[in-house]
Amino acid sequence: LFVLIFFSAMARTPIFSGLIYLYAAFAYHLDARAIGILAAASGALTVPVGILAGYLSDRNGRKRTIAPGFAGVTLLMLGLAVTAFLQAPFVWFVGVFMVALFFQSLCAGSSQTIGADVAPPEARGKFLGIWQFINLIGNSLSPVVFAFVADRAGYGWSFVFVSVAGLAVLT
């Protein structure tokens, strides 16, 4: 279970930490206004989908919401890798990124909820403390690994890294 939360954080963090916006600024030569518009559009999408995800999780179960979310993240990060490898037009990047955000939003908030679901009642606080610690390690390492891979091999391979982390959650 702790491996699950680690890879979950590795897959989620590049999207929500702003690394994707930095990639877009670099690859597509965006100015501050364009990045702001992209970030605002992202926020407008993620808030209602996050609320929907909570509803669906309570109604249909965590796995039936989170598994499709990480499957989508896995596939769409590969899609972003393709846009990077092919140097696709900005409109292709935005389309793939927004759909990736949709699926990422299905996963948002899932880490603590799953931790609370599986924590042993007699040691819930201790378990959730370790759970959150491992989550934070994944959150901290993910941007470093993403940037390292981008520097050494290119952004396309960074997106492949995120996709592999998402796939690890599913297996």
Solvent accessible surface area in square Angstrom, and as a share of the most:
residue,aa,sasa,rsa
1,L,116,0.58
2,F,67,0.28
3,V,101,0.58
4,L,51,0.26
5,I,3,0.01
6,F,47,0.20
7,F,62,0.26
8,S,5,0.03
9,A,0,0.00
10,M,11,0.05
11,A,0,0.00
12,R,25,0.09
13,T,15,0.08
14,P,0,0.00
15,I,2,0.01
16,F,98,0.41
17,S,58,0.37
18,G,17,0.16
19,L,28,0.14
20,I,0,0.00
21,Y,40,0.15
22,L,114,0.57
23,Y,8,0.03
24,A,0,0.00
25,A,23,0.18
26,F,138,0.58
27,A,39,0.30
28,Y,43,0.16
29,H,164,0.73
30,L,34,0.17
31,D,89,0.46
32,A,87,0.68
33,R,185,0.68
34,A,31,0.24
35,I,45,0.23
36,G,38,0.36
37,I,102,0.52
38,L,10,0.05
39,A,41,0.31
40,A,68,0.53
41,A,39,0.30
42,S,4,0.03
43,G,32,0.30
44,A,73,0.57
45,L,49,0.24
46,T,27,0.16
47,V,96,0.55
48,P,74,0.47
49,V,11,0.07
50,G,28,0.27
51,I,125,0.63
52,L,78,0.39
53,A,4,0.03
54,G,38,0.36
55,Y,121,0.46
56,L,51,0.25
57,S,14,0.09
58,D,114,0.59
59,R,170,0.62
60,N,62,0.32
61,G,31,0.30
62,R,68,0.25
63,K,163,0.69
64,R,180,0.66
65,T,5,0.03
66,I,17,0.09
67,A,33,0.26
68,P,60,0.38
69,G,0,0.00
70,F,3,0.01
71,A,37,0.28
72,G,6,0.06
73,V,0,0.00
74,T,11,0.06
75,L,119,0.59
76,L,31,0.15
77,M,0,0.00
78,L,76,0.38
79,G,21,0.20
80,L,0,0.00
81,A,2,0.02
82,V,78,0.45
83,T,6,0.04
84,A,17,0.13
85,F,98,0.41
86,L,131,0.65
87,Q,163,0.72
88,A,14,0.11
89,P,81,0.51
90,F,69,0.29
91,V,109,0.63
92,W,158,0.55
93,F,0,0.00
94,V,38,0.22
95,G,37,0.36
96,V,26,0.15
97,F,0,0.00
98,M,40,0.18
99,V,71,0.41
100,A,0,0.00
101,L,3,0.02
102,F,70,0.29
103,F,52,0.22
104,Q,0,0.00
105,S,1,0.00
106,L,18,0.09
107,C,0,0.00
108,A,46,0.35
109,G,58,0.55
110,S,10,0.06
111,S,11,0.07
112,Q,78,0.35
113,T,46,0.26
114,I,30,0.15
115,G,0,0.00
116,A,43,0.33
117,D,80,0.41
118,V,59,0.34
119,A,5,0.04
120,P,45,0.29
121,P,106,0.67
122,E,148,0.67
123,A,36,0.28
124,R,108,0.39
125,G,59,0.57
126,K,149,0.63
127,F,30,0.13
128,L,39,0.19
129,G,41,0.39
130,I,79,0.40
131,W,1,0.00
132,Q,60,0.27
133,F,128,0.53
134,I,36,0.18
135,N,8,0.04
136,L,92,0.46
137,I,62,0.31
138,G,0,0.00
139,N,43,0.22
140,S,72,0.46
141,L,78,0.39
142,S,0,0.00
143,P,33,0.21
144,V,96,0.55
145,V,45,0.26
146,F,3,0.01
147,A,50,0.39
148,F,116,0.48
149,V,33,0.19
150,A,15,0.12
151,D,113,0.58
152,R,175,0.64
153,A,60,0.47
154,G,28,0.27
155,Y,59,0.23
156,G,2,0.02
157,W,129,0.45
158,S,0,0.00
159,F,0,0.00
160,V,31,0.18
161,F,37,0.15
162,V,0,0.00
163,S,3,0.02
164,V,86,0.49
165,A,3,0.02
166,G,0,0.00
167,L,90,0.45
168,A,35,0.27
169,V,15,0.08
170,L,66,0.33
171,T,135,0.78
